[in-house]
């Protein structure tokens, strides 16, 4: 498969001049996401039109403003597969909000597909087996091998024909307007990339207030050390020992030095961990009580009726129930007694089935 490897601004300008003329572009990203190094950043952007493929080396280029302009332009449709992470990292790293998107994964759900990964869809539609060889590769290393680059470009090479086939099925089922509404709403979402916080640690809520404060101090120290040695935080110390230390800190240097499966920087930084624990012991993190939603008997009955209607529609049209109505929407329908949370296609669909 032929592609152009874009590693300087001259090639980027040439590529973007061609991309501007296209009506549709397949897009995929290869990123570092706390797998081999600290933090999240884009390494490559793969782009395909009907006639040409490009691999843009974001690490070498550093700035990709001409390409970001194309992403933000509504004239050219950008096809992604599972767009959510891509939109978050593009916004986080470049402040870019792509316009006119088409997500082949979401579109596949609306024609009733159960296997919606790119691999299963390529196998089904094109009899192509998607390789997994470089799924966990370190895409920040340079130079990248030809084999890695070929692997990367295959993720966009078939996006345009895949979109075309799925779009045909959507038209046959009269659901193209449904996904177009969903894509329009996706573009308006707040695509903030949020790194894991200390309060996201599983088990945080079950700790005592003082233990939560210690965990917070340890978590922030782990972040600092991870950034310092350029390793993912879980390489420094996984959350399980972090929780254990929050509840029962080592009482001696011998216990600290006997910690297993931790990065060497931990044992070089024992005084910092001891200081974090000492400060945490003088603090408390008190969480508000979680109040369960309480429904009146008639509201419970309405929720049950909505659930039955949702399953009826789901079975009839062959898409998952949560697409027809998700849990939050059902709760809002009952509690607010309005349709404010419904998308236009959902409201029309409900009205049709209520009449039938």
Long-range contacts (C-beta under 8 A, 24 or more apart in sequence): 1-53, 1-150, 1-153, 1-154, 1-157, 2-53, 3-53, 3-54, 3-55, 3-149, 3-150, 3-153, 4-52, 4-53, 4-54, 4-55, 5-54, 5-55, 5-57, 5-149, 6-54, 6-55, 6-56, 6-57, 6-61, 7-57, 7-60, 7-61, 8-60, 8-61, 9-61, 9-63, 12-56, 12-61, 12-64, 12-66, 12-67, 13-66, 15-47, 15-54, 15-56, 15-67, 16-66, 16-67, 16-69, 16-70, 18-49, 18-52, 19-47, 19-49, 19-54, 19-67, 19-70, 19-76, 20-70, 20-73, 20-76, 22-49, 22-50, 22-76, 23-76, 23-77, 24-49, 24-50, 24-76, 24-77, 24-78, 24-79, 24-102, 24-160, 24-163, 25-49, 25-70, 25-76, 25-77, 25-78, 25-79, 26-79, 26-156, 26-157, 26-158, 26-159, 26-160, 26-163, 27-71, 27-78, 27-79, 27-80, 27-86, 27-98, 27-156, 27-159, 28-80, 28-81, 28-86, 28-152, 28-155, 28-156, 28-159, 29-86, 29-89, 29-90, 30-139, 30-152, 31-85, 31-89, 31-139, 32-138, 32-139, 32-140, 33-85, 33-89, 34-232, 34-233, 34-234, 35-136, 35-138, 35-232, 36-138, 36-140, 36-232, 37-138, 37-140, 37-230, 37-231, 37-232, 38-226, 38-227, 38-229, 38-230, 38-231, 38-232, 38-233, 39-227, 40-89, 40-92, 40-93, 40-193, 40-195, 41-89, 41-93, 41-140, 42-89, 42-90, 42-93, 43-139, 43-140, 44-139, 44-144, 44-152, 46-152, 46-153, 46-155, 46-156, 47-156, 48-153, 48-156, 48-157, 48-159, 48-160, 49-160, 50-160, 53-153, 53-156, 53-157, 55-149, 55-152, 55-153, 59-140, 59-142, 60-142, 64-94, 68-94, 68-96, 71-96, 71-98, 71-99, 72-96, 72-97, 72-98, 72-99, 73-99, 73-100, 74-99, 74-100, 75-100, 76-100, 77-101, 77-102, 78-102, 79-103, 79-104, 79-159, 79-160, 79-162, 79-163, 80-104, 80-159, 81-105, 81-118, 81-155, 81-159, 81-162, 82-118, 83-186, 84-191, 87-186, 87-189, 87-191, 88-191, 88-192, 88-193, 89-193, 90-191, 91-191, 91-192, 91-193, 92-192, 92-193, 97-187, 97-191, 98-187, 99-187, 101-183, 101-186, 101-187, 102-163, 102-179, 102-183, 103-183, 103-186, 104-159, 104-162, 104-163, 104-166, 106-179, 106-182, 106-183, 106-186, 107-163, 107-166, 107-167, 107-170, 107-179, 108-166, 109-319, 109-320, 109-323, 110-170, 110-173, 110-175, 110-178, 110-179, 110-182, 110-319, 110-323, 111-166, 111-169, 111-170, 111-173, 111-175, 111-319, 112-317, 112-318, 112-319, 118-155, 121-162, 122-158, 122-162, 125-158, 125-161, 125-162, 125-165, 126-158, 126-161, 126-162, 128-158, 130-154, 130-155, 173-317, 175-345, 177-345, 178-345, 181-343, 181-344, 181-345, 182-343, 185-343, 196-233, 201-239, 201-242, 201-243, 202-239, 203-243, 205-287, 207-243, 207-246, 207-247, 209-284, 209-285, 209-286, 210-280, 210-281, 210-283, 210-284, 211-246, 211-247, 212-246, 212-284, 212-285, 212-287, 213-280, 213-281, 213-283, 213-284, 213-285, 214-245, 214-246, 214-249, 214-276, 214-277, 214-280, 214-281, 215-242, 215-243, 215-246, 215-280, 216-280, 216-285, 217-276, 217-277, 217-279, 217-280, 217-283, 218-242, 218-245, 218-246, 218-273, 218-276, 218-277, 218-280, 220-276, 221-269, 221-272, 221-273, 221-276, 225-263, 225-265, 225-266, 225-269, 225-272, 228-265, 229-263, 229-265, 231-263, 235-263, 236-262, 236-263, 236-265, 236-266, 237-262, 237-263, 237-266, 245-273, 245-277, 246-280, 249-277, 293-331, 293-335, 295-334, 299-334, 299-335, 302-333, 302-334, 303-330, 303-331, 303-334, 306-330, 306-333, 306-334, 309-350, 309-353, 309-354, 312-353, 313-349, 313-350, 313-353, 316-353, 317-349, 324-349, 325-350
